[in-house]
């Protein structure tokens, strides 16, 4: 049968399946009890792979083929010690249901392949190389859902390379949730959400070829939420932005970013300003302008132009580490106040030509931890990674909800973006995503309420530490000069009064002249020191503001 005729037949069968299986219940994915790094820590979902149900943790949210680390990865040159064992490695030979395509038995015969995306980063966050093959096998989901013949990329060896030129091993694979089509590689291999929706033999069908996710935060005990065929409404706050998937880039989740700023939700600011905008800069521009960005849960950082990362860093106590291309927090008093206060970074996106939606990411979520093998000792870092293209990864998605509805699986679809809650998420409220849905309904919860009790608003007395060194020095000099001037005035008044008393001795009383006493009868003049007083600044209810332009100099780590 001709490929065109085969494709038409397949679409017809899908249409029949849509009508027959419009009903169903969303499926809740199970998250691992373990957390993973080395640049998080991050939540991961748990699945069982192969005929013998090998337990493996994966970062969720990719498209098309899932990425599975094979046990041979621990015998590679960059694998000592093998950090990938923690998440679980797949033993192909132990699974009787595994199918490999054109993969050499001896992995040393496999070529190294460049694994770079258009942004200059690979599946794990840096540049690097892989030895990979094509794999299909059964994935077992919660409630014993089995999806056979799932499309996978098998990673036999891999490393990522950071700007310092060092090679680091990878540690966790990636779970794909679907794509614009219901199958992969010429209808041979299944995609998870599509199978869960259209599978006629399963009693666990989901309402649509869709999913909704909030990855949460490990450090703040915000659990992850991933629903196939629906979403948890408590993870969706405020306005929901809906836009078509980018079919020119394999169904990527693309949107225009218009600005990045800094704000404070309540209380005083740990900075010398309450709000600041205009931090999104690119193309050597002095002022920001909208640019297309991609949302990608498979990647860890905020991949943004160097101009943008530097604009952010200029307002923060951070130092750029050239070796890793990341910014390390200087964990001083200023850092403590910023990362415990209600201060946040705001990301404003173009929702419609005349409307925007803003996602707020508290700085509490932006103090992540680098671990071995990237660093010898755990290091707190700010996750902006200078990149030629703009991608917002898991660091951003700690505070954002995303979801996708691939609809009929004919090449298009819609995706959703909204503010996610803080630690006080509340009980789950699972909602279905229907096949024709192009929008989602948010909960009525307040974002600020979900953070109440988990941040420390600053009082006016505690916010002045945000002043720069130059501003503090200027205040000190001003106080000193004012104090010296006050002492001088007091001394001048005292001396003037004594002179007037001396002159009054030569005055007349009742017409008689007062004869002066002999010098030896006069009491000697007592020189008296003025009482010492502490010079104090006048009390005021106004916060002292730093003069513009007193930016502290940052030094790079060697």
Residue pairs with C-beta under 8 A, 6 or more apart in sequence:
1 9
6 187
10 187
11 410
14 182
14 198
14 408
14 409
14 410
15 408
17 198
17 200
18 198
18 408
18 435
20 200
21 197
21 198
21 200
21 205
22 207
22 434
22 435
23 205
23 207
24 197
24 204
24 205
24 206
24 207
24 208
24 229
24 432
25 204
25 205
25 206
25 207
25 229
25 432
26 206
26 207
26 227
26 228
26 229
26 230
26 231
26 430
26 431
26 432
26 433
27 141
27 142
27 143
27 145
27 196
27 204
27 206
27 227
27 228
27 229
28 142
28 226
28 227
28 228
28 430
29 45
29 60
29 141
29 142
29 226
29 227
29 228
30 45
30 46
30 142
31 43
31 44
31 45
31 46
31 223
31 224
31 226
32 43
32 44
32 45
32 46
32 57
34 44
34 57
34 86
34 87
35 41
35 42
35 43
35 44
35 218
36 42
36 44
36 57
36 59
36 86
36 87
36 171
36 172
37 171
37 369
37 370
37 371
38 83
38 168
38 171
38 370
38 371
38 372
38 373
38 374
39 125
39 300
39 301
39 368
39 369
39 370
39 371
39 374
39 381
39 383
40 218
40 300
40 368
40 369
40 394
41 218
41 219
41 369
42 59
42 172
42 215
42 218
42 300
42 394
43 215
43 216
43 218
43 223
43 224
44 57
44 58
44 59
44 60
44 87
44 172
45 57
45 58
45 59
45 60
45 175
45 224
45 226
46 55
46 56
46 57
47 55
47 56
47 58
47 139
47 140
47 141
47 175
48 54
48 55
48 56
48 139
48 140
49 56
49 68
49 90
49 95
49 137
49 138
49 139
49 140
50 90
50 91
50 92
50 94
50 95
50 97
50 98
50 137
50 138
51 95
51 96
51 97
51 98
51 137
51 138
52 94
52 95
52 96
53 140
54 88
54 90
54 91
54 94
54 95
55 88
56 68
56 87
56 88
56 89
56 90
56 173
57 87
57 88
57 172
58 66
58 67
58 68
58 87
58 172
58 173
58 174
58 175
59 172
59 173
59 174
59 175
59 297
59 298
59 394
60 174
60 175
60 177
60 213
60 215
60 226
60 297
61 174
61 175
61 177
61 213
61 215
61 296
61 297
61 298
61 402
62 123
62 174
62 175
62 176
62 177
62 297
62 298
63 176
63 177
63 178
63 179
63 250
63 251
63 252
64 151
64 176
64 179
64 184
64 191
64 250
65 134
65 151
65 152
65 153
65 176
65 184
65 189
66 139
66 150
66 151
66 152
66 153
66 173
66 174
66 175
66 176
66 192
67 123
67 152
67 153
67 155
67 173
67 174
67 176
67 298
68 90
68 135
68 152
68 153
68 154
68 155
68 173
69 84
69 87
69 89
69 90
69 155
69 158
69 170
69 172
69 173
70 89
70 90
70 91
70 92
70 154
70 155
70 156
71 89
71 90
71 91
72 107
72 156
72 157
73 79
73 82
73 84
73 89
73 155
73 156
73 157
73 158
73 169
73 170
74 82
74 84
74 85
74 89
75 157
76 157
76 158
76 159
76 169
77 157
77 159
77 167
78 159
78 167
78 168
78 169
79 157
79 169
82 169
83 169
83 171
83 372
83 373
84 169
84 170
84 171
84 172
86 171
87 171
87 172
87 173
90 154
92 98
92 100
92 135
92 154
95 137
95 138
97 137
97 138
97 148
98 135
98 136
98 137
99 135
99 136
99 137
99 149
100 133
100 134
100 135
100 154
101 133
101 134
101 135
101 136
102 133
102 134
103 110
103 133
103 134
103 135
103 154
103 156
104 110
107 131
107 156
107 157
110 131
110 132
110 133
110 156
110 157
111 131
112 129
112 130
112 131
113 129
113 130
113 131
113 132
114 129
115 122
115 123
115 128
115 129
115 130
115 132
115 158
116 122
116 127
116 128
118 389
119 294
119 303
119 387
119 388
119 389
119 390
119 391
120 127
120 387
120 388
120 389
121 127
121 299
121 303
121 385
121 387
121 391
122 128
122 130
122 160
123 170
123 174
123 298
123 299
124 158
124 160
124 170
124 171
124 299
124 300
125 160
125 299
125 300
125 301
125 385
125 393
126 160
126 161
126 162
126 168
126 325
127 160
127 161
128 158
128 159
128 160
128 161
128 167
128 170
129 158
129 159
129 161
130 155
130 156
130 157
130 158
131 155
131 156
131 157
131 158
132 153
132 154
132 155
132 156
132 158
133 153
133 154
133 156
134 152
134 153
134 154
134 185
135 152
135 153
135 154
136 149
136 150
136 151
136 152
136 188
136 189
136 190
137 149
137 150
137 152
138 146
138 147
138 148
138 149
138 150
139 146
139 147
139 150
139 192
140 146
140 147
141 147
141 192
141 196
141 228
143 204
145 196
145 202
145 204
147 190
147 192
147 195
147 196
147 199
148 190
148 195
149 188
149 189
149 190
150 189
150 190
150 191
150 192
150 195
151 176
151 183
151 184
151 185
151 188
151 189
151 190
151 191
152 189
155 170
155 173
158 169
158 170
159 167
159 168
159 169
159 170
160 167
160 168
160 169
160 170
161 167
161 168
162 168
162 323
162 324
162 325
162 374
163 322
163 323
163 324
163 325
164 322
164 323
164 324
166 323
168 373
168 374
169 373
174 298
175 192
176 191
176 192
177 191
177 192
177 193
177 211
177 228
177 404
178 191
178 192
178 193
178 194
178 209
178 211
178 404
178 406
179 191
179 250
179 251
179 406
180 245
180 247
180 250
180 251
180 406
180 409
180 410
180 411
180 412
180 413
181 191
181 194
181 409
181 410
181 411
182 191
182 194
182 195
182 198
182 209
182 406
182 409
183 189
183 190
183 191
183 194
184 190
184 191
192 228
193 206
193 209
193 210
193 211
193 228
193 229
193 406
194 209
194 406
194 409
196 202
196 204
196 205
196 206
196 228
196 229
197 205
197 206
197 207
197 208
197 209
197 210
197 229
198 205
198 209
199 205
206 228
206 229
206 230
207 229
207 230
207 432
207 433
207 434
207 435
208 229
208 405
208 407
208 432
208 433
208 434
208 435
208 437
209 405
209 406
209 407
209 408
209 409
209 435
210 228
210 229
210 230
210 403
210 404
210 405
210 406
210 433
210 437
211 226
211 227
211 228
211 229
211 231
211 403
211 404
211 433
212 225
212 226
212 227
212 230
212 231
212 232
212 235
212 236
212 401
212 402
212 403
212 416
212 433
212 440
213 224
213 225
213 226
213 227
213 231
213 297
213 401
213 402
213 403
214 222
214 224
214 225
214 232
214 235
214 397
214 400
214 401
214 402
214 420
214 421
215 224
215 297
215 394
215 397
215 398
216 222
216 223
216 224
216 225
216 398
217 365
217 398
217 423
219 364
219 365
219 367
219 368
220 364
220 365
220 422
220 423
220 454
221 423
222 398
222 421
222 422
222 423
222 425
223 425
225 231
225 232
225 235
225 428
227 430
229 432
229 433
230 430
230 431
230 432
230 433
231 401
231 403
231 430
231 431
231 433
231 440
232 428
232 429
232 430
232 431
233 429
233 430
233 431
233 441
233 442
233 443
234 421
234 425
234 426
234 427
234 428
234 429
234 443
234 445
235 401
235 420
235 421
235 425
236 401
236 418
236 419
236 420
236 440
236 441
236 442
236 443
237 401
237 418
237 419
237 420
237 421
237 442
237 443
237 445
237 446
237 447
237 450
238 357
238 418
238 419
238 442
238 447
239 351
239 357
239 418
239 419
239 442
240 357
240 416
240 417
240 418
240 439
240 440
240 441
240 442
241 255
241 349
241 351
241 357
241 416
241 417
241 418
242 414
242 415
242 416
242 438
242 439
242 440
243 254
243 255
243 351
243 414
243 415
243 417
244 412
244 413
244 414
244 415
245 251
245 252
245 253
245 254
245 404
245 406
245 412
245 413
245 414
245 415
246 252
246 253
246 254
246 294
247 411
247 412
249 294
251 406
251 413
252 294
252 296
253 294
253 295
253 296
253 402
253 404
253 415
253 417
254 292
254 293
254 294
254 295
255 292
255 293
255 295
255 349
255 350
255 417
256 290
256 291
256 292
256 293
256 349
256 350
257 280
257 290
257 291
257 292
257 293
257 347
257 348
257 349
257 350
257 390
258 280
258 288
258 290
258 348
258 349
258 350
258 356
259 277
259 278
259 279
259 280
259 288
259 346
259 347
259 348
260 277
260 279
260 280
260 288
260 304
260 308
260 311
260 312
260 345
260 346
260 347
260 348
261 275
261 276
261 277
261 278
261 279
261 345
261 346
261 348
262 271
262 273
262 275
262 276
262 279
262 315
262 343
262 344
262 345
262 346
263 274
263 275
263 276
263 343
263 344
263 346
263 360
264 270
264 271
264 274
264 275
264 341
264 342
264 343
264 344
265 342
265 343
265 344
265 360
265 362
265 448
265 451
265 455
266 342
266 448
266 457
267 341
267 342
267 457
267 458
267 459
267 463
268 457
268 458
268 459
268 460
268 462
268 463
268 543
269 341
269 343
269 458
269 463
269 466
270 334
270 337
270 338
270 341
270 343
270 458
270 463
270 465
270 466
271 315
271 338
271 343
271 466
272 466
272 467
272 468
272 471
272 545
272 546
276 315
278 287
278 288
278 311
279 288
279 308
279 311
279 312
279 315
280 288
280 291
280 304
280 308
280 311
281 287
281 288
281 305
281 307
281 308
281 311
282 288
282 289
282 291
282 304
282 305
282 307
282 308
282 390
283 305
283 307
284 307
285 307
290 350
291 390
292 390
293 390
293 391
293 392
294 389
294 390
294 391
294 392
295 391
295 392
295 396
295 397
295 400
295 402
295 417
296 391
296 392
296 393
297 393
297 394
297 397
297 402
298 393
299 391
299 393
299 394
300 383
300 393
300 394
300 395
301 326
301 383
301 384
301 385
301 393
301 395
302 309
302 383
302 384
302 385
302 392
302 393
302 395
302 396
303 385
303 387
303 389
303 390
303 391
303 392
303 393
304 384
304 385
304 386
304 387
304 390
305 386
305 387
305 388
305 390
306 386
308 384
309 327
309 384
309 385
309 386
312 345
312 382
312 384
313 320
313 327
313 382
313 384
313 554
314 551
314 554
316 327
316 329
316 338
316 382
317 329
317 330
317 332
317 334
317 335
317 338
318 327
318 328
318 329
318 330
318 382
318 554
319 327
319 328
319 330
319 554
319 555
319 556
319 557
320 326
320 327
320 328
320 554
320 556
320 557
321 327
321 328
321 381
321 556
321 557
322 556
322 557
323 557
324 370
324 374
324 375
325 385
325 386
326 370
326 381
326 382
326 383
326 384
326 385
327 381
327 382
327 384
328 379
328 380
328 381
328 382
328 557
329 335
329 339
329 367
329 380
329 381
329 382
331 380
333 465
334 465
334 466
335 367
337 458
337 462
337 463
337 465
337 466
338 363
339 363
339 364
339 366
339 367
340 364
340 455
340 456
341 363
341 455
341 456
341 457
341 458
342 362
342 448
342 451
342 455
342 457
343 362
343 363
344 360
344 361
344 362
344 363
345 360
345 361
345 363
345 366
346 358
346 359
346 360
346 361
347 358
347 359
347 360
347 361
347 392
347 396
348 356
348 357
348 358
349 356
349 357
349 358
349 359
349 417
350 356
351 357
357 417
357 418
358 419
359 396
359 399
359 400
359 417
359 418
359 419
360 399
360 419
360 447
361 395
361 396
361 398
361 399
361 400
362 399
362 422
362 451
362 455
364 454
364 455
365 395
365 398
365 399
366 382
366 383
366 395
367 380
367 381
367 382
368 380
368 381
368 382
368 383
368 395
369 378
369 379
369 380
369 381
370 378
370 379
370 380
370 381
371 378
383 395
397 420
398 420
399 419
399 420
400 417
400 418
400 419
400 420
401 416
401 417
401 418
401 419
401 420
402 415
402 416
402 417
403 415
403 416
403 433
403 440
404 413
404 414
404 415
404 416
405 413
405 414
405 415
405 416
405 433
405 435
405 437
405 438
406 412
406 413
407 413
407 414
407 435
407 436
408 435
414 437
414 438
416 439
416 440
418 440
418 442
419 447
421 445
421 447
421 450
422 447
422 450
422 451
422 454
423 450
423 451
423 454
424 449
424 450
424 451
424 452
424 453
424 454
425 450
426 445
426 450
429 443
431 440
431 441
433 440
460 541
460 543
463 543
464 543
464 544
466 546
467 475
467 544
467 546
468 546
468 550
468 551
468 552
469 550
469 552
470 546
470 547
470 550
470 552
471 544
471 545
471 546
471 547
471 550
474 547
475 544
479 535
479 537
480 535
482 535
483 535
486 535
487 530
490 530
491 530
494 530
505 514
505 516
506 514
506 516
507 514
508 514
